[in-house]
Amino acid sequence: MKNHQKMPWRQYLILKKRVQEKQKKLNENEKIKNEFDVEKEQHSQLIGQLKAAEARNRLRVIRLRYQANRAQEVKHLISCQPTAIKAVRLQVLVPPYPDNDSPGDALDKLQRKRVEELLEDEKCLTTDRELS
């Protein structure tokens, strides 16, 4: 056998120990790197959530500013009407603030068709019934 193949037992144990220490250090470094990656991912998620919250807040502020400007413009238009009746009509047709209490009618197509038929029935043929 060659000289390097005839390694004494003690040297073999020392080299084996060195290899194990190196593997242990590599595993620790990999574990630290994985922890760093997890922290980095959590940090990027947090940044994303903060950016989304800021965007929602900007939209809310823009919406409020638009509503206030619109209300001010409508009030100005109402106040500039030549007569009080025209001002009241305009105020009824174009309210300064949107009415959130009544979001409109909730009729579907069939219900709307039925209501229109009832309104168009001038001779009351649909609703005029004799009850005995």
Sequence and secondary structure as in RCSB ss.txt:
>XXXX:A:sequence
MKNHQKMPWRQYLILKKRVQEKQKKLNENEKIKNEFDVEKEQHSQLIGQLKAAEARNRLRVIRLRYQANRAQEVK
HLISCQPTAIKAVRLQVLVPPYPDNDSPGDALDKLQRKRVEELLEDEKCLTTDRELS
>XXXX:A:secstr
  TTTS  HHHHHHHHHHHHHHHHHHHHHHHHHHHHHHHHHHHHHHHHHHHHHHHHHHHHHHHHHHHHHHHHHHH
HHHHT SSHHHHHHHHHHS SS  SS       HHHHHHHHHHHH TT TTT     
